[in-house]
Amino acid sequence: MSSRLLLLLAFLVGANFLRAQSSPEVRNEVIISVKEQKLMLLQNGAKVTTYPVSTSKFGLGDGKGRMTTPIGAMAVAQKIGDHAPTGAVFHHRRFTGEILRPNAPGRDPIITRIIWLRGLEASTSHAFSRCIYIHGTPEEKKIGQPASYGCIRMKSKDVTSLYSQLPVGAVVKVVTAALPRVVKAKVVYPINAPDAPIEVGRPAPLVRSGIANPRQQSAASTRVARRSGGA
């Protein structure tokens, strides 16, 4: 190997090493309070922002065939809706071509973005197969009160913002108590920037409860009987 090639390789390795050393480590996560009907986005334990949400009007739990919101820790399994227009209607996680305005009368589908969650503990172990999402809803007038069929609903502009900041693998915790009091983040690192920081703290699947790779579950989950409208 020539000396020039060796020098080039050494330069590239050194540059990557320096970038890795200089890049901050971040942990993006979410806490959702059923009591307050609010969602808090955290980065490295500090508050980035909060959004109003809607959890299930049928209560709490993770039983199969029920339309309740699971309580406990989950993780972002898949993100669906990159670059979809605001109000884009999804059916079986596919854009139908229809676009709805906020509070469009007589309609209640899933819109704008889908953040599909998978369980990390026994109390949330059916979340993925039950198709528990964080998603947009046209029924924005009901945001701030329990109104969903199990999922966590958000206003379109809010779910678009959250979607851009929450990476696959990020932890999402649904709690019954109020949101914790934490310091406000002084610096927020974007996750899609060319020099995006290194993500840390991503959990492994709950193997003991039979949680498989989310991709392996996708085909099975599409067969789950769900309401034809929103979630």
Backbone as CSV, one residue per row, in Angstrom:
resi,resn,N_x,N_y,N_z,CA_x,CA_y,CA_z,C_x,C_y,C_z
1,MET,0.853,-1.195,0.000,0.000,0.000,0.000,0.890,1.246,0.000
2,SER,0.589,2.201,-0.853,1.425,3.390,-0.993,1.325,4.274,0.243
3,SER,2.336,5.110,0.432,2.347,6.000,1.592,1.226,7.034,1.505
4,ARG,0.893,7.473,0.263,-0.197,8.452,0.111,-1.530,7.862,0.557
5,LEU,-1.774,6.606,0.183,-3.014,5.955,0.564,-3.079,5.758,2.070
6,LEU,-1.957,5.393,2.673,-1.910,5.231,4.118,-2.205,6.544,4.833
7,LEU,-1.654,7.635,4.313,-1.900,8.949,4.908,-3.374,9.336,4.798
8,LEU,-3.969,9.029,3.624,-5.378,9.347,3.425,-6.258,8.567,4.394
9,LEU,-5.978,7.270,4.540,-6.748,6.450,5.461,-6.603,6.936,6.898
10,ALA,-5.372,7.313,7.257,-5.136,7.819,8.606,-5.900,9.114,8.849
11,PHE,-5.966,9.966,7.821,-6.694,11.227,7.941,-8.184,10.986,8.139
12,LEU,-8.753,10.049,7.349,-10.186,9.760,7.451,-10.541,9.164,8.804
13,VAL,-9.732,8.232,9.265,-9.982,7.623,10.572,-9.893,8.662,11.672
14,GLY,-8.879,9.519,11.573,-8.711,10.566,12.577,-9.852,11.556,12.576
15,ALA,-10.335,11.914,11.392,-11.437,12.876,11.290,-12.709,12.297,11.905
16,ASN,-12.994,11.019,11.601,-14.182,10.374,12.168,-14.075,10.251,13.685
17,PHE,-12.870,9.971,14.151,-12.664,9.857,15.597,-12.903,11.190,16.292
18,LEU,-12.361,12.261,15.707,-12.541,13.586,16.296,-14.002,13.999,16.288
19,ARG,-14.709,13.679,15.195,-16.134,14.026,15.122,-16.919,13.292,16.199
20,ALA,-16.595,11.994,16.378,-17.287,11.205,17.397,-17.010,11.752,18.792
21,GLN,-15.757,12.188,19.008,-15.390,12.717,20.312,-16.052,14.053,20.585
22,SER,-16.232,14.877,19.520,-16.775,16.221,19.703,-18.298,16.241,19.701
23,SER,-18.938,15.216,19.126,-20.392,15.194,19.059,-20.972,14.891,20.435
24,PRO,-21.937,15.680,20.872,-22.545,15.390,22.173,-23.414,14.149,22.103
25,GLU,-23.582,13.497,23.233,-24.500,12.379,23.321,-25.839,12.896,23.820
26,VAL,-26.915,12.466,23.189,-28.245,12.923,23.602,-29.185,11.741,23.778
27,ARG,-30.207,11.970,24.591,-31.251,10.980,24.793,-32.586,11.708,24.687
28,ASN,-33.309,11.459,23.621,-34.623,12.040,23.428,-35.670,11.078,23.964
29,GLU,-36.608,11.566,24.743,-37.662,10.720,25.292,-38.918,11.543,25.542
30,VAL,-40.006,10.843,25.828,-41.306,11.483,25.996,-41.972,10.943,27.255
31,ILE,-42.644,11.831,27.979,-43.515,11.433,29.085,-44.907,11.975,28.790
32,ILE,-45.912,11.111,28.903,-47.302,11.490,28.656,-48.086,11.343,29.949
33,SER,-48.707,12.422,30.385,-49.502,12.412,31.608,-50.978,12.239,31.268
34,VAL,-51.565,11.139,31.742,-52.996,10.932,31.555,-53.773,11.946,32.387
35,LYS,-53.290,12.236,33.572,-53.956,13.185,34.461,-54.080,14.561,33.821
36,GLU,-53.009,15.039,33.202,-52.990,16.381,32.630,-53.328,16.409,31.142
37,GLN,-53.359,15.222,30.502,-53.554,15.142,29.056,-52.522,16.011,28.344
38,LYS,-51.271,15.789,28.727,-50.157,16.535,28.148,-48.988,15.595,27.869
39,LEU,-48.192,15.964,26.893,-46.991,15.224,26.493,-45.795,16.144,26.651
40,MET,-44.751,15.650,27.297,-43.517,16.420,27.458,-42.388,15.749,26.685
41,LEU,-41.716,16.519,25.840,-40.530,16.049,25.129,-39.303,16.455,25.925
42,LEU,-38.462,15.460,26.231,-37.243,15.688,27.008,-36.014,15.374,26.160
43,GLN,-34.960,16.113,26.419,-33.667,15.779,25.827,-32.633,15.832,26.941
44,ASN,-31.997,14.682,27.177,-31.056,14.537,28.285,-31.684,14.946,29.618
45,GLY,-32.960,14.598,29.773,-33.649,14.845,31.031,-34.184,16.248,31.218
46,ALA,-33.924,17.146,30.281,-34.405,18.526,30.368,-35.587,18.728,29.428
47,LYS,-36.510,19.592,29.822,-37.726,19.807,29.038,-37.451,20.620,27.789
48,VAL,-37.854,20.062,26.643,-37.787,20.797,25.381,-39.086,21.569,25.183
49,THR,-40.225,20.873,25.299,-41.524,21.519,25.161,-42.606,20.567,25.644
50,THR,-43.829,21.074,25.768,-44.985,20.240,26.094,-46.088,20.480,25.067
51,TYR,-46.913,19.461,24.859,-48.030,19.540,23.922,-49.286,18.976,24.584
52,PRO,-50.460,19.492,24.256,-51.703,18.861,24.703,-51.971,17.613,23.874
53,VAL,-52.564,16.599,24.497,-52.851,15.340,23.804,-54.219,14.826,24.242
54,SER,-54.615,13.711,23.638,-55.796,12.975,24.069,-55.441,11.498,24.178
55,THR,-55.692,10.909,25.344,-55.556,9.470,25.514,-56.950,8.845,25.361
56,SER,-57.079,7.572,25.667,-58.327,6.852,25.383,-59.494,7.311,26.249
57,LYS,-60.648,7.412,25.629,-61.884,7.701,26.362,-62.440,6.439,27.020
58,PHE,-61.814,5.285,26.741,-62.248,4.020,27.328,-61.385,3.609,28.523
59,GLY,-60.473,4.472,28.928,-59.675,4.184,30.107,-58.280,3.682,29.789
60,LEU,-57.695,2.985,30.757,-56.290,2.592,30.689,-56.138,1.074,30.727
61,GLY,-55.077,0.576,30.102,-54.803,-0.852,30.103,-54.223,-1.302,28.778
62,ASP,-53.829,-2.570,28.754,-53.171,-3.115,27.567,-53.786,-4.441,27.138
63,GLY,-55.019,-4.673,27.524,-55.666,-5.928,27.167,-55.943,-6.026,25.674
64,LYS,-55.734,-7.207,25.125,-56.006,-7.422,23.704,-57.496,-7.250,23.416
65,GLY,-57.778,-6.598,22.289,-59.159,-6.380,21.903,-59.820,-5.215,22.594
66,ARG,-59.089,-4.522,23.469,-59.649,-3.368,24.164,-59.153,-2.080,23.514
67,MET,-59.862,-0.994,23.744,-59.495,0.296,23.155,-59.024,1.254,24.246
68,THR,-58.077,0.765,25.042,-57.534,1.518,26.163,-56.084,1.921,25.893
69,THR,-55.626,2.918,26.611,-54.245,3.379,26.476,-53.366,2.651,27.479
70,PRO,-52.301,1.999,27.031,-51.427,1.287,27.965,-50.623,2.250,28.835
71,ILE,-50.384,1.839,30.072,-49.601,2.627,31.024,-48.242,1.970,31.205
72,GLY,-47.184,2.757,31.090,-45.843,2.232,31.273,-44.918,2.663,30.161
73,ALA,-43.788,1.976,30.068,-42.739,2.349,29.123,-42.910,1.653,27.777
74,MET,-42.765,2.430,26.716,-42.767,1.936,25.340,-41.618,2.589,24.587
75,ALA,-41.420,2.178,23.357,-40.382,2.778,22.525,-40.926,2.992,21.125
76,VAL,-40.364,3.962,20.432,-40.760,4.228,19.046,-40.264,3.081,18.170
77,ALA,-41.202,2.346,17.567,-40.848,1.206,16.715,-40.708,1.622,15.255
78,GLN,-41.642,2.419,14.773,-41.620,2.877,13.385,-42.196,4.285,13.306
79,LYS,-41.745,5.021,12.295,-42.272,6.362,12.019,-42.796,6.365,10.589
80,ILE,-44.026,6.800,10.419,-44.688,6.730,9.111,-45.275,8.099,8.778
81,GLY,-44.977,8.577,7.567,-45.537,9.853,7.124,-44.509,10.904,6.779
82,ASP,-43.260,10.508,6.552,-42.235,11.481,6.157,-42.733,12.349,5.005
83,HIS,-42.688,13.668,5.197,-43.024,14.641,4.141,-44.482,14.606,3.696
84,ALA,-45.332,13.869,4.388,-46.758,13.891,4.045,-47.326,15.266,4.379
85,PRO,-48.285,15.754,3.599,-48.867,17.078,3.889,-49.664,17.062,5.183
86,THR,-49.771,18.206,5.812,-50.589,18.327,7.018,-52.031,17.955,6.708
87,GLY,-52.596,17.076,7.513,-53.961,16.620,7.285,-54.069,15.401,6.400
88,ALA,-52.938,14.842,5.958,-52.957,13.645,5.117,-53.628,12.490,5.849
89,VAL,-54.587,11.851,5.213,-55.343,10.760,5.823,-54.624,9.430,5.583
90,PHE,-54.458,8.644,6.659,-53.828,7.326,6.569,-54.845,6.240,6.884
91,HIS,-54.804,5.184,6.071,-55.625,3.987,6.310,-54.708,2.778,6.215
92,HIS,-54.661,1.995,7.270,-53.683,0.902,7.356,-52.266,1.424,7.115
93,ARG,-52.001,2.610,7.652,-50.679,3.255,7.620,-50.244,3.657,6.208
94,ARG,-51.195,3.800,5.309,-50.886,4.264,3.946,-51.678,5.527,3.634
95,PHE,-51.019,6.480,3.010,-51.650,7.741,2.645,-52.691,7.488,1.559
96,THR,-53.913,7.887,1.828,-55.017,7.629,0.892,-55.107,8.669,-0.216
97,GLY,-54.422,9.793,-0.054,-54.532,10.889,-1.012,-55.475,11.985,-0.536
98,GLU,-56.267,11.677,0.490,-57.204,12.668,1.034,-56.499,13.527,2.070
99,ILE,-56.872,14.803,2.124,-56.323,15.735,3.105,-57.487,16.416,3.818
100,LEU,-57.436,16.418,5.140,-58.508,17.020,5.933,-58.008,18.240,6.696
101,ARG,-58.890,19.221,6.838,-58.601,20.390,7.659,-58.901,20.058,9.122
102,PRO,-58.331,20.813,10.066,-58.664,20.604,11.473,-60.170,20.741,11.713
103,ASN,-60.699,19.823,12.525,-62.112,19.817,12.906,-63.059,19.658,11.722
104,ALA,-62.594,18.935,10.685,-63.469,18.625,9.554,-64.661,17.828,10.070
105,PRO,-65.878,18.217,9.718,-67.068,17.564,10.287,-67.241,16.128,9.806
106,GLY,-67.650,15.268,10.744,-68.030,13.908,10.390,-66.904,12.950,10.082
107,ARG,-65.670,13.337,10.322,-64.541,12.461,10.012,-63.629,12.319,11.216
108,ASP,-63.072,11.125,11.401,-62.196,10.879,12.546,-61.086,9.885,12.206
109,PRO,-60.368,10.087,11.106,-59.295,9.153,10.752,-57.963,9.545,11.392
110,ILE,-56.962,8.724,11.152,-55.585,9.027,11.539,-54.986,9.916,10.455
111,ILE,-54.356,11.020,10.863,-53.830,11.955,9.868,-52.413,12.422,10.213
112,THR,-51.743,12.964,9.218,-50.492,13.746,9.268,-49.234,12.912,9.545
113,ARG,-49.147,12.279,10.716,-47.974,11.475,11.069,-48.408,10.321,11.969
114,ILE,-47.616,9.219,11.897,-47.829,8.065,12.772,-46.503,7.707,13.435
115,ILE,-46.515,7.653,14.753,-45.369,7.179,15.531,-45.839,5.905,16.232
116,TRP,-45.400,4.760,15.721,-45.883,3.453,16.181,-45.038,2.998,17.368
117,LEU,-45.684,2.585,18.442,-44.994,2.242,19.674,-44.965,0.735,19.922
118,ARG,-43.931,0.280,20.600,-43.828,-1.116,21.037,-43.580,-1.132,22.540
119,GLY,-44.070,-2.167,23.219,-43.956,-2.247,24.660,-42.570,-2.607,25.142
120,LEU,-42.235,-2.112,26.329,-40.946,-2.409,26.953,-41.103,-3.120,28.293
121,GLU,-42.343,-3.289,28.735,-42.568,-3.980,29.994,-43.910,-4.705,29.927
122,ALA,-44.207,-5.488,30.962,-45.393,-6.336,30.926,-46.675,-5.534,30.714
123,SER,-46.752,-4.352,31.294,-47.982,-3.554,31.211,-48.207,-2.922,29.846
124,THR,-47.202,-3.019,28.964,-47.325,-2.445,27.614,-46.970,-3.456,26.526
125,SER,-46.905,-4.726,26.892,-46.359,-5.738,25.986,-47.178,-5.954,24.716
126,HIS,-48.454,-5.539,24.699,-49.286,-5.722,23.504,-49.403,-4.450,22.661
127,ALA,-48.650,-3.421,23.016,-48.815,-2.120,22.356,-48.611,-2.194,20.850
128,PHE,-47.589,-2.905,20.415,-47.298,-2.950,18.978,-48.377,-3.703,18.219
129,SER,-48.760,-4.867,18.716,-49.777,-5.661,18.024,-51.151,-5.002,18.093
130,ARG,-51.365,-4.159,19.088,-52.618,-3.413,19.194,-52.593,-2.129,18.365
131,CYS,-51.467,-1.855,17.731,-51.318,-0.655,16.902,-51.546,0.619,17.713
132,ILE,-50.800,0.738,18.793,-50.847,1.952,19.602,-49.891,2.975,18.987
133,TYR,-50.447,4.094,18.562,-49.676,5.137,17.891,-49.732,6.447,18.684
134,ILE,-48.793,7.320,18.388,-48.964,8.756,18.580,-49.255,9.291,17.192
135,HIS,-50.384,9.961,16.994,-50.754,10.368,15.631,-51.576,11.642,15.637
136,GLY,-51.718,12.218,14.479,-52.541,13.405,14.322,-54.010,13.061,14.206
137,THR,-54.854,14.022,14.563,-56.311,13.838,14.464,-56.945,15.120,13.950
138,PRO,-58.010,14.999,13.135,-58.724,16.206,12.727,-59.593,16.774,13.846
139,GLU,-59.889,15.961,14.864,-60.748,16.409,15.955,-59.935,17.181,16.998
140,GLU,-59.351,18.275,16.553,-58.464,19.034,17.432,-59.209,19.708,18.580
141,LYS,-60.487,19.944,18.425,-61.253,20.576,19.505,-61.366,19.670,20.726
142,LYS,-61.113,18.365,20.547,-61.187,17.429,21.659,-59.824,17.175,22.311
143,ILE,-58.770,17.735,21.722,-57.442,17.569,22.311,-57.431,18.221,23.694
144,GLY,-56.827,17.531,24.669,-56.807,18.023,26.036,-57.761,17.269,26.938
145,GLN,-58.520,16.331,26.345,-59.425,15.476,27.105,-59.363,14.060,26.542
146,PRO,-59.645,13.033,27.326,-59.634,11.660,26.798,-60.653,11.519,25.666
147,ALA,-60.182,11.160,24.480,-61.079,11.112,23.325,-60.708,10.044,22.307
148,SER,-59.606,9.325,22.532,-59.122,8.395,21.514,-59.664,6.992,21.733
149,TYR,-59.244,6.078,20.847,-59.618,4.671,20.935,-58.411,3.826,21.352
150,GLY,-57.529,4.422,22.147,-56.358,3.715,22.650,-55.054,4.432,22.369
151,CYS,-54.996,5.128,21.245,-53.774,5.828,20.850,-53.624,7.160,21.591
152,ILE,-52.520,7.834,21.319,-52.295,9.179,21.829,-52.453,10.136,20.657
153,ARG,-53.458,10.978,20.720,-53.751,11.904,19.626,-53.106,13.264,19.882
154,MET,-52.721,13.923,18.780,-52.141,15.253,18.863,-52.672,16.127,17.727
155,LYS,-52.545,17.437,17.899,-52.814,18.346,16.790,-51.775,18.112,15.695
156,SER,-52.157,18.350,14.447,-51.262,18.061,13.326,-49.938,18.802,13.423
157,LYS,-49.982,20.084,13.751,-48.732,20.849,13.822,-47.836,20.334,14.944
158,ASP,-48.454,19.860,16.032,-47.672,19.356,17.154,-47.051,17.997,16.861
159,VAL,-47.817,17.088,16.247,-47.263,15.764,15.958,-46.187,15.849,14.882
160,THR,-46.304,16.800,13.969,-45.255,17.013,12.962,-43.965,17.456,13.630
161,SER,-44.077,18.358,14.585,-42.900,18.831,15.307,-42.272,17.720,16.136
162,LEU,-43.093,16.960,16.853,-42.580,15.853,17.660,-41.916,14.799,16.791
163,TYR,-42.547,14.477,15.670,-42.046,13.462,14.734,-40.622,13.787,14.281
164,SER,-40.358,15.060,14.056,-39.044,15.475,13.547,-37.965,15.391,14.615
165,GLN,-38.348,15.312,15.871,-37.378,15.326,16.953,-37.249,13.998,17.682
166,LEU,-38.144,13.059,17.399,-38.164,11.796,18.146,-37.654,10.655,17.270
167,PRO,-36.476,10.117,17.554,-35.919,9.052,16.714,-36.512,7.684,17.025
168,VAL,-36.380,6.763,16.092,-36.764,5.372,16.345,-35.931,4.857,17.520
169,GLY,-36.594,4.203,18.450,-35.921,3.705,19.650,-36.105,4.589,20.861
170,ALA,-36.572,5.814,20.666,-36.775,6.718,21.803,-37.832,6.160,22.736
171,VAL,-37.646,6.366,24.031,-38.567,5.850,25.037,-39.750,6.791,25.200
172,VAL,-40.941,6.203,25.285,-42.184,6.937,25.531,-42.837,6.329,26.763
173,LYS,-43.015,7.129,27.804,-43.618,6.649,29.050,-44.984,7.300,29.246
174,VAL,-46.002,6.478,29.445,-47.334,6.972,29.776,-47.541,6.777,31.265
175,VAL,-47.857,7.865,31.966,-48.001,7.805,33.417,-49.375,8.353,33.809
176,THR,-49.854,7.952,34.985,-51.141,8.452,35.471,-50.979,9.760,36.240
177,ALA,-49.780,10.029,36.736,-49.532,11.233,37.535,-49.319,12.453,36.640
178,ALA,-49.113,13.592,37.281,-48.797,14.816,36.549,-47.389,14.736,35.977
179,LEU,-47.106,15.577,35.010,-45.763,15.623,34.442,-44.753,16.056,35.498
180,PRO,-43.543,15.517,35.446,-42.534,15.917,36.437,-42.055,17.347,36.198
181,ARG,-41.596,17.969,37.263,-41.007,19.300,37.144,-39.511,19.146,36.876
182,VAL,-39.096,19.554,35.707,-37.693,19.429,35.307,-37.214,20.757,34.729
183,VAL,-35.917,20.920,34.654,-35.349,22.159,34.121,-35.600,22.236,32.617
184,LYS,-35.664,23.434,32.096,-35.850,23.636,30.667,-34.513,23.466,29.950
185,ALA,-34.539,22.816,28.806,-33.310,22.585,28.043,-32.730,23.904,27.554
186,LYS,-31.452,24.111,27.791,-30.777,25.330,27.337,-30.354,25.222,25.877
187,VAL,-30.015,23.997,25.464,-29.612,23.736,24.083,-30.369,22.501,23.613
188,VAL,-30.965,22.559,22.424,-31.689,21.421,21.858,-30.969,20.989,20.582
189,TYR,-30.563,19.728,20.534,-29.840,19.203,19.389,-30.816,18.558,18.406
190,PRO,-30.860,19.022,17.151,-31.751,18.398,16.161,-31.246,17.020,15.775
191,ILE,-32.169,16.088,15.556,-31.751,14.704,15.290,-31.455,14.443,13.817
192,ASN,-31.902,15.332,12.926,-31.716,15.093,11.492,-30.627,15.959,10.870
193,ALA,-29.899,16.695,11.689,-28.843,17.562,11.160,-27.670,16.721,10.652
194,PRO,-26.888,17.253,9.686,-25.722,16.500,9.184,-24.746,16.122,10.289
195,ASP,-24.648,16.974,11.298,-23.748,16.687,12.419,-24.545,16.293,13.655
196,ALA,-25.620,15.531,13.429,-26.502,15.121,14.529,-25.709,14.400,15.612
197,PRO,-26.051,14.640,16.859,-25.339,13.988,17.961,-25.629,12.505,18.042
198,ILE,-24.836,11.840,18.837,-24.954,10.396,19.008,-26.109,10.093,19.959
199,GLU,-27.067,9.267,19.518,-28.192,8.894,20.356,-27.772,7.811,21.354
200,VAL,-28.185,7.972,22.601,-27.875,6.981,23.628,-29.154,6.596,24.355
201,GLY,-29.093,5.499,25.085,-30.196,5.104,25.952,-31.346,4.411,25.263
202,ARG,-31.130,3.860,24.069,-32.219,3.156,23.393,-32.357,1.749,23.967
203,PRO,-33.574,1.345,24.322,-33.776,0.054,24.979,-33.852,-1.110,24.004
204,ALA,-33.662,-2.304,24.559,-33.854,-3.533,23.783,-35.303,-3.974,23.914
205,PRO,-35.809,-4.797,22.967,-37.186,-5.297,23.076,-37.372,-6.154,24.319
206,LEU,-38.609,-6.306,24.740,-38.935,-7.113,25.911,-39.018,-8.579,25.488
207,VAL,-37.891,-9.245,25.444,-37.807,-10.613,24.936,-38.616,-11.578,25.797
208,ARG,-38.614,-11.368,27.108,-39.286,-12.328,28.009,-40.795,-12.378,27.786
209,SER,-41.366,-11.338,27.167,-42.804,-11.350,26.905,-43.119,-11.697,25.461
210,GLY,-42.089,-12.162,24.749,-42.321,-12.603,23.385,-42.398,-11.486,22.371
211,ILE,-41.825,-10.317,22.694,-41.846,-9.211,21.752,-40.780,-9.460,20.692
212,ALA,-41.204,-9.622,19.462,-40.263,-9.866,18.376,-39.839,-8.552,17.751
213,ASN,-38.972,-8.654,16.756,-38.594,-7.473,15.991,-39.845,-6.842,15.395
214,PRO,-39.998,-5.496,15.513,-41.210,-4.866,14.987,-41.484,-5.178,13.523
215,ARG,-40.450,-5.327,12.710,-40.665,-5.647,11.301,-41.305,-7.019,11.144
216,GLN,-40.941,-7.954,12.046,-41.511,-9.287,11.971,-42.971,-9.293,12.396
217,GLN,-43.355,-8.297,13.194,-44.723,-8.236,13.666,-45.636,-7.453,12.729
218,SER,-45.069,-6.706,11.787,-45.875,-5.815,10.957,-46.975,-6.554,10.214
219,ALA,-46.625,-7.703,9.607,-47.615,-8.440,8.835,-48.746,-8.924,9.725
220,ALA,-48.385,-9.406,10.910,-49.420,-9.901,11.825,-50.292,-8.764,12.328
221,SER,-49.684,-7.612,12.592,-50.446,-6.522,13.181,-51.461,-5.922,12.212
222,THR,-51.205,-6.042,10.908,-52.160,-5.502,9.951,-53.447,-6.302,9.936
223,ARG,-53.393,-7.514,10.526,-54.599,-8.347,10.570,-55.430,-8.091,11.821
224,VAL,-54.905,-7.223,12.696,-55.650,-6.923,13.917,-56.922,-6.157,13.553
225,ALA,-58.036,-6.608,14.105,-59.294,-5.931,13.829,-59.300,-4.579,14.511
226,ARG,-59.473,-3.508,13.704,-59.449,-2.152,14.226,-60.629,-1.373,13.690
227,ARG,-60.950,-0.334,14.387,-62.023,0.553,13.971,-61.637,1.172,12.644
228,SER,-62.599,1.336,11.739,-62.317,1.826,10.392,-61.922,3.278,10.363
229,GLY,-62.223,4.020,11.417,-61.869,5.434,11.460,-60.569,5.644,12.177
230,GLY,-60.560,6.611,13.128,-59.346,6.954,13.847,-59.063,5.994,14.979
231,ALA,-57.990,6.310,15.733,-57.597,5.463,16.855,-57.378,6.305,18.087
